[in-house]
Amino acid sequence: MSWETVIGLEVHVQLGTRTKIFCGCPVAFGAPANTNVCPVCLGLPGALPVLNDGAVDMALATCVALECEVQETSIFARKNYFYPDLPKGYQISQYDRPLAIGGRVPIEIDGERRVVPLERIHLEEDAGKLMHDEAAGRADSRIDLNRCGTPLLEIVSGPSLRRPAEAAAVLESLRQIVQYLGVSDGDMSHGSLRCDANVSVRRLADAELGTKTEVKNLNSIKMVEKAIEVESERQIAHLESGGKIEQETLLWDDDEGAVRPLRSKEHAHDYRYFPEPDLMPLVIDGARRQRVRGEIPELPFSKRDRFVEQYDLPEYDAGVLTASRDVADWFEDLAIRTDDPKAASHWTMGEVLRVRSERGGSVAGFPVS
């Protein structure tokens, strides 16, 4: 009998605030280690967190764009675990009362559009970063706590995906949406968008889900797709040889193209969640929801459909032009100024994207106004 792969995603989006979620330390990728820290993000005794209101607005914008049900009251909780990059010994997150529930991610795969349901979205703080130095035969590990307290939005899908390509499509869509919203640069190489994949397999005739594993250390969309494929094949081979799948956390080794065990997978009770006593409940009233809703820009699929309809562009051209918001806006401005959408499309897809690729950065750096 054939096997079926079941995939769920946990996507962490680093919100593009200037400062951290519970303190005034700057968020700056590449800063010297342990320089953007303070008593709050270092977890020193007596230091109290204060919620960053800008992070909440960015989170709300994402929830609205993904059609989630924003909860009027959500609660921050302490997620207790001990790891060297977590100086407090707990992470401030949300558990049983998250910021939003439900929602959906629009994707297109094999020329067809569909939506992938979400379970929840919640706010939390990031941990630090461990760096392992094995040069010269040493096995030193160093800790950079600059990332501690960086605001994260965790987007959790249900076990509704069946193919690695579907997981890739979800990540691509989410990256486009957060970039359009301006809430994150979505750069996976810098950790602004990170993904953990929950993978299980089952016989096609089975209704019950199999035991899942969680694959971490996935730094690109192609890597996510490959890791899911490899882990699915590993589980099937193990089950067919009479083995049993253990619920565990795995690390993806991109050099070897294989997964490596990290630890047994924790359950919610292992974290001993309890409400964060130093933070008030987060209350989102109707007026705030409406204000954020009014600030949501036109999103990628809607903009693509409009370009096809309004400017009579081929589907492919419209897809290329709307892949990023800055390119879409540049094209449309040119199309309106020249009243020649076809020529504007060819120029943008040719010269503009070529120069943008060569120079990096955004279209704003293109030398012709």
C-alpha positions as CSV (number, residue, x, y, z in Angstrom):
1,M,0.0,0.0,0.0
2,S,1.1,3.5,-0.7
3,W,2.2,6.0,2.0
4,E,1.0,9.5,2.5
5,T,3.1,12.3,4.0
6,V,1.4,14.7,6.4
7,I,3.0,18.1,6.9
8,G,2.4,21.0,9.3
9,L,4.5,24.2,9.5
10,E,5.6,26.4,12.3
11,V,6.8,29.7,10.7
12,H,8.6,32.3,12.8
13,V,8.5,35.9,11.3
14,Q,10.8,38.4,12.8
15,L,8.9,41.6,13.0
16,G,10.7,44.7,11.6
17,T,10.5,46.9,14.6
18,R,13.5,49.2,15.5
19,T,13.5,47.9,19.1
20,K,12.9,44.6,20.8
21,I,9.5,43.4,22.0
22,F,9.9,44.0,25.7
23,C,12.7,46.5,26.0
24,G,14.3,49.4,24.2
25,C,17.4,47.6,22.8
26,P,17.8,48.0,19.1
27,V,17.2,45.2,16.6
28,A,20.2,45.1,14.2
29,F,21.4,42.1,12.3
30,G,25.2,41.8,12.3
31,A,25.9,43.9,15.3
32,P,28.9,42.9,17.4
33,A,28.0,40.0,19.8
34,N,26.3,40.9,23.1
35,T,26.2,44.7,22.4
36,N,22.4,45.1,21.9
37,V,21.5,43.9,25.4
38,C,20.1,45.3,28.6
39,P,18.9,43.9,32.0
40,V,15.5,43.0,30.5
41,C,16.7,40.8,27.6
42,L,19.5,39.4,29.8
43,G,16.9,38.3,32.4
44,L,18.6,40.1,35.3
45,P,16.7,40.2,38.6
46,G,14.2,43.0,39.0
47,A,14.1,43.9,35.3
48,L,10.5,44.2,34.0
49,P,9.2,43.8,30.4
50,V,7.2,46.5,28.7
51,L,5.3,45.5,25.5
52,N,6.3,47.2,22.2
53,D,3.1,48.6,20.8
54,G,4.6,48.7,17.2
55,A,5.1,45.0,17.3
56,V,1.5,44.5,18.2
57,D,0.3,46.6,15.2
58,M,2.6,44.6,12.9
59,A,1.3,41.3,14.3
60,L,-2.3,42.5,13.9
61,A,-1.7,43.5,10.3
62,T,-0.5,40.0,9.5
63,C,-3.4,38.4,11.3
64,V,-5.9,40.6,9.4
65,A,-4.2,39.9,6.0
66,L,-4.4,36.2,6.7
67,E,-8.1,36.4,7.7
68,C,-7.5,35.2,11.2
69,E,-10.0,35.7,14.1
70,V,-8.2,38.2,16.3
71,Q,-8.9,37.6,20.0
72,E,-10.2,40.6,22.0
73,T,-8.0,39.4,24.9
74,S,-4.8,37.4,24.6
75,I,-2.4,36.4,27.4
76,F,1.3,36.2,27.5
77,A,2.8,33.1,29.2
78,R,6.1,31.8,30.4
79,K,7.4,28.8,28.4
80,N,9.9,27.3,30.8
81,Y,12.9,25.4,29.5
82,F,16.7,25.6,30.1
83,Y,19.1,26.2,27.2
84,P,22.3,28.3,27.2
85,D,20.8,30.9,24.8
86,L,17.8,31.6,27.0
87,P,19.2,33.6,30.0
88,K,15.9,33.9,31.9
89,G,15.2,30.2,31.8
90,Y,11.9,30.9,30.1
91,Q,10.6,32.4,27.0
92,I,7.7,34.9,27.0
93,S,5.2,33.6,24.5
94,Q,1.5,32.9,24.2
95,Y,-0.1,29.5,24.8
96,D,-3.8,28.8,25.5
97,R,-5.0,32.4,24.7
98,P,-3.1,33.4,21.5
99,L,-3.4,36.7,19.6
100,A,-5.4,35.0,16.8
101,I,-6.9,31.7,15.8
102,G,-7.8,30.3,12.4
103,G,-6.9,32.1,9.2
104,R,-5.6,30.9,5.9
105,V,-2.7,31.3,3.5
106,P,-3.4,31.6,-0.2
107,I,-1.1,29.5,-2.4
108,E,-0.8,28.6,-6.1
109,I,0.6,25.2,-7.1
110,D,0.4,23.4,-10.4
111,G,-1.5,26.3,-11.8
112,E,-4.3,26.0,-9.3
113,R,-5.1,28.3,-6.3
114,R,-6.1,27.0,-2.9
115,V,-6.0,28.1,0.7
116,V,-4.1,26.4,3.5
117,P,-5.8,26.6,6.9
118,L,-4.0,28.0,9.9
119,E,-4.5,27.0,13.5
120,R,-3.2,30.0,15.3
121,I,-0.9,33.0,15.3
122,H,0.8,34.3,18.5
123,L,3.5,36.8,19.6
124,E,6.7,35.8,21.4
125,E,10.3,36.8,22.0
126,D,13.3,35.3,20.3
127,A,16.1,33.5,22.1
128,G,19.8,34.1,21.6
129,K,22.1,32.4,19.2
130,L,24.6,29.6,19.8
131,M,27.7,29.6,17.6
132,H,29.8,26.5,17.5
133,D,33.5,26.9,16.6
134,E,35.2,23.6,15.6
135,A,38.2,25.2,14.0
136,A,41.7,23.9,15.0
137,G,40.2,20.8,16.6
138,R,38.3,22.8,19.3
139,A,34.7,22.4,20.1
140,D,33.9,25.7,21.6
141,S,30.4,27.1,21.8
142,R,29.8,30.8,22.1
143,I,26.6,32.6,22.9
144,D,25.4,35.9,21.3
145,L,22.4,37.3,23.2
146,N,21.8,40.2,20.8
147,R,18.8,38.3,19.4
148,C,17.2,37.8,22.8
149,G,13.9,39.7,22.9
150,T,13.5,40.2,19.2
151,P,9.8,40.2,18.4
152,L,8.6,37.1,16.6
153,L,5.2,36.2,15.2
154,E,4.7,32.4,15.1
155,I,2.3,31.2,12.4
156,V,1.1,27.6,12.9
157,S,-0.6,25.6,10.2
158,G,-2.6,22.4,10.8
159,P,-1.5,19.0,9.4
160,S,-3.1,19.9,6.0
161,L,-0.2,19.7,3.6
162,R,0.7,16.5,1.7
163,R,3.6,17.4,-0.5
164,P,6.9,19.2,0.1
165,A,6.0,21.5,-2.8
166,E,2.9,22.7,-1.0
167,A,5.1,23.6,2.1
168,A,7.3,25.6,-0.2
169,A,4.3,27.4,-1.7
170,V,3.1,28.3,1.8
171,L,6.4,29.8,2.7
172,E,6.7,31.7,-0.5
173,S,3.2,33.1,-0.1
174,L,3.9,34.1,3.6
175,R,7.2,35.8,2.7
176,Q,5.4,37.8,0.0
177,I,2.6,38.8,2.3
178,V,4.8,40.0,5.2
179,Q,7.0,41.9,2.7
180,Y,3.9,43.6,1.1
181,L,2.7,44.5,4.6
182,G,6.1,45.9,5.5
183,V,6.2,44.0,8.8
184,S,9.3,42.0,8.0
185,D,11.9,41.7,5.2
186,G,11.3,38.0,5.1
187,D,15.0,37.3,4.6
188,M,15.6,33.6,5.5
189,S,19.4,33.9,5.2
190,H,19.3,36.5,8.1
191,G,16.8,34.5,10.1
192,S,13.9,37.0,9.5
193,L,11.8,34.1,8.4
194,R,12.4,30.7,9.9
195,C,10.5,27.5,9.6
196,D,10.2,24.2,11.5
197,A,8.4,21.4,9.7
198,N,6.3,18.7,11.4
199,V,6.4,15.6,9.4
200,S,4.6,12.2,9.7
201,V,3.6,9.4,7.4
202,R,0.7,7.0,7.3
203,R,-0.8,4.4,5.0
204,L,-3.4,5.9,2.6
205,A,-6.1,3.7,4.1
206,D,-5.4,5.0,7.7
207,A,-7.5,7.8,9.2
208,E,-5.2,8.3,12.2
209,L,-2.2,10.5,11.9
210,G,1.2,8.9,12.4
211,T,3.8,10.0,15.0
212,K,5.4,13.3,13.9
213,T,9.0,14.5,14.0
214,E,10.0,18.2,14.0
215,V,12.8,19.2,11.6
216,K,14.7,22.4,12.5
217,N,17.6,24.4,11.0
218,L,15.8,25.1,7.7
219,N,17.2,28.3,6.3
220,S,15.7,28.5,2.8
221,I,12.6,27.4,1.0
222,K,14.4,24.9,-1.1
223,M,16.0,23.5,2.1
224,V,12.5,23.1,3.7
225,E,11.3,21.2,0.6
226,K,14.3,18.9,0.5
227,A,14.3,18.2,4.3
228,I,10.6,17.2,4.2
229,E,11.2,14.8,1.3
230,V,14.2,13.2,3.0
231,E,12.5,12.9,6.4
232,S,9.4,11.4,4.8
233,E,11.5,8.8,3.0
234,R,13.4,8.0,6.2
235,Q,10.1,7.4,8.1
236,I,8.6,5.2,5.4
237,A,11.8,3.1,5.2
238,H,12.0,2.8,9.0
239,L,8.3,1.7,9.3
240,E,8.6,-0.8,6.4
241,S,11.6,-2.4,8.1
242,G,9.5,-3.0,11.2
243,G,10.6,0.0,13.2
244,K,8.7,2.6,15.2
245,I,8.8,6.3,14.7
246,E,9.7,8.2,17.9
247,Q,8.5,11.8,18.5
248,E,11.7,13.8,18.4
249,T,13.2,17.0,17.2
250,L,15.7,16.7,14.3
251,L,18.3,19.0,12.8
252,W,18.7,19.3,9.0
253,D,22.3,18.8,7.8
254,D,22.4,20.5,4.5
255,D,25.9,19.4,3.7
256,E,25.0,15.7,4.2
257,G,21.4,16.0,2.9
258,A,20.2,14.2,6.1
259,V,18.5,14.7,9.4
260,R,20.2,14.3,12.8
261,P,18.5,13.7,16.1
262,L,18.6,16.7,18.5
263,R,16.4,15.7,21.4
264,S,13.1,13.9,22.2
265,K,10.2,16.1,21.3
266,E,8.7,18.0,24.2
267,H,5.0,18.1,25.0
268,A,3.2,21.2,26.1
269,H,3.2,20.1,29.8
270,D,7.0,19.8,29.7
271,Y,7.2,23.6,29.3
272,R,5.0,24.2,32.4
273,Y,3.3,27.2,30.8
274,F,1.8,29.7,33.2
275,P,0.6,33.3,32.7
276,E,3.3,35.9,32.6
277,P,2.8,37.8,35.9
278,D,4.7,40.9,34.8
279,L,2.5,41.7,31.7
280,M,-1.1,42.7,31.6
281,P,-3.5,40.9,29.2
282,L,-3.3,42.2,25.7
283,V,-6.7,43.7,24.8
284,I,-7.4,44.6,21.1
285,D,-10.6,46.7,20.8
286,G,-12.6,47.0,17.6
287,A,-11.3,50.5,16.8
288,R,-7.8,49.3,16.7
289,R,-8.7,46.3,14.5
290,Q,-10.5,48.7,12.1
291,R,-7.6,51.1,12.0
292,V,-5.1,48.3,11.1
293,R,-7.5,46.8,8.6
294,G,-7.7,50.2,6.8
295,E,-3.9,50.3,6.5
296,I,-3.6,46.9,4.8
297,P,-2.2,47.3,1.2
298,E,-3.4,45.4,-1.8
299,L,-1.9,41.9,-1.4
300,P,0.0,39.9,-4.0
301,F,-2.7,37.7,-5.5
302,S,-5.2,40.5,-5.7
303,K,-2.6,42.8,-7.3
304,R,-1.7,40.1,-9.8
305,D,-5.3,39.6,-10.8
306,R,-5.8,43.3,-11.2
307,F,-2.7,43.7,-13.4
308,V,-4.0,41.0,-15.7
309,E,-7.5,42.6,-15.9
310,Q,-6.6,46.3,-15.9
311,Y,-3.4,46.2,-17.9
312,D,-4.1,43.1,-20.1
313,L,-0.9,41.5,-19.0
314,P,-0.1,37.7,-19.4
315,E,-0.4,35.8,-16.1
316,Y,3.3,35.1,-16.1
317,D,4.2,38.7,-16.5
318,A,1.8,39.8,-13.8
319,G,3.3,37.1,-11.5
320,V,6.9,38.4,-12.0
321,L,5.8,42.1,-11.5
322,T,4.0,41.4,-8.3
323,A,6.6,39.1,-6.7
324,S,7.7,42.1,-4.7
325,R,5.8,45.2,-3.7
326,D,8.5,47.7,-4.8
327,V,8.7,46.2,-8.3
328,A,4.9,46.2,-8.6
329,D,4.6,49.8,-7.5
330,W,7.4,50.9,-9.9
331,F,5.8,49.2,-12.8
332,E,2.4,50.6,-12.1
333,D,3.7,54.1,-11.7
334,L,5.5,53.8,-15.1
335,A,2.4,52.3,-16.7
336,I,0.2,55.2,-15.6
337,R,2.7,57.9,-16.6
338,T,3.3,56.4,-20.1
339,D,-0.2,55.0,-20.7
340,D,1.6,52.0,-22.2
341,P,1.4,49.1,-19.8
342,K,2.9,46.6,-22.2
343,A,6.1,48.6,-22.8
344,A,6.2,49.4,-19.1
345,S,6.0,45.7,-18.3
346,H,8.8,44.8,-20.8
347,W,11.1,47.6,-19.5
348,T,10.5,46.7,-15.8
349,M,10.9,42.9,-16.3
350,G,14.0,43.6,-18.4
351,E,16.2,46.5,-17.6
352,V,14.9,47.3,-14.1
353,L,15.0,43.8,-12.7
354,R,18.4,43.2,-14.4
355,V,19.9,46.2,-12.7
356,R,18.2,45.4,-9.4
357,S,19.6,41.9,-9.5
358,E,23.1,43.2,-10.3
359,R,23.2,45.9,-7.6
360,G,21.0,44.2,-5.0
361,G,18.6,46.2,-2.8
362,S,15.3,47.6,-4.0
363,V,14.1,49.3,-7.2
364,A,14.5,52.6,-5.4
365,G,18.2,52.3,-6.3
366,F,17.4,52.1,-10.1
367,P,19.3,55.0,-11.7
368,V,16.4,56.2,-13.9
369,S,13.6,58.0,-12.2
